[in-house]
Amino acid sequence: MAIDEGLVARIRPLLEPHEPVDEKRMFGGLAFLVHGHMTVCVTSHRSLMVRVREEDRDALLALDGAGEMVMRGSATRTWVLMSGPVLDDDAALAEWVERGVETVEDLPPKA
């Protein structure tokens, strides 16, 4: 299944202020890395993985479109999976991308 190129195109300008941004094929989708840290990833299932602070995760899961990100049978502590109509809303998409950026901005840059 192909990734949603329209969603990818909407995310790129949201990340421009946070250069350097790299794009890498990962998890069957396209991941966006800010300063070397994976921030968001457009999956092949028309969903968006968003990196979040562990302490914020449970509250964020209560928001529209948010669900647990499950890897190897277990829910992750620092990722939320966004899907559904919320991804069509430009303002909501921008908020989720910014959450991902805020989560990694205090981490040391990766080489």
N, C-alpha and C positions, 0 to 999 in steps of 0.2 A: 504494500500500500504506500503511495507517495505522500510526502508531507504537503501541507497546505501552503503553497507558495504565496498566496495572498496574505496569510497571517505572517509569514516570514517578512514580506515586504512592509507590513505595518509595524513590525517590531524594530526593524533596522533604524529608522529615524529616531525612535524613542531612545536608542542606545548611543546615538552619535555624541551627545554631550559627555559620555563616560569613556571616551577613548583612552587606551586602546581596547578595542573589541575584536575578538577573533570568533570565527564560526568554524565549528567542527561537526562532522557527521558522527553522532553517538546515539546509542540506544534506539537505533532505527529512525532517528530524527535528525534535526539540526540544532545543535547546542550553541548558545551565545556565551562567550567567556569574557568577563570584564577583568582586566589585569590578571588574566590567567585562571580565574575562578569561574566555574560554570554557574551561571546566573539564572537563565531560563533555557528551556529546550522545547522546540516545536516537535511533537511526536508524529508518528505516522498514523495515529488514530484521531487526528484533528483535536488534539488536546495540548495543553501547555504545562510543562513541569516548571514550577517556580521554587527557587530556593528561598527558604524562610528561616527566621530565627526559631530555634527550638522552643523558646518560651512563648512565642506568638502562635505556634502551629495550631493548637487546639481551638483558639478563638477564630483563627482564619478558616478553619474547616467548617465553621457555622455559616460562612458567607455563601451567597448564591454561586453555584457552579464549582465550588471547591470540593475536592474529595481527597482521600488518602492516596498517597503514592506508595504502591506496594512493589517491593523488589525482593526476589527470592523468598516469597511467601510472607514477608513481614512488612508492616507499614514503616516507612522511613520517618525519622525524627525531624528532618530539616528540609523536606520537600512536600509540596502540595500539588495536586494535579487538577488543573482547571479545564473545564469542558463545557459544552453547551452554548446557549445564546449569549452568555456573558462575554465570550470571546469576540462577538460581533460588535460590542459596545466599545468605541474607541477610548472613552474616558476610563472605563473599567480595565481595559487592556493596559493602558498607560499606568494605572495604579498598581497592577500586578507586576508589571515589568520593573517599576520603580522599587517595589518591595524586594524583588530579587537583587537589584543593584544595591540597595541599602544594606542587605544582608552581607554582601561581600566587600563593601567599601572599607571596612575597618580591618580586613585581613591583609597581611603583607602580600605584595605582588609576587606572583610565581615567575620564576625565570623561564 
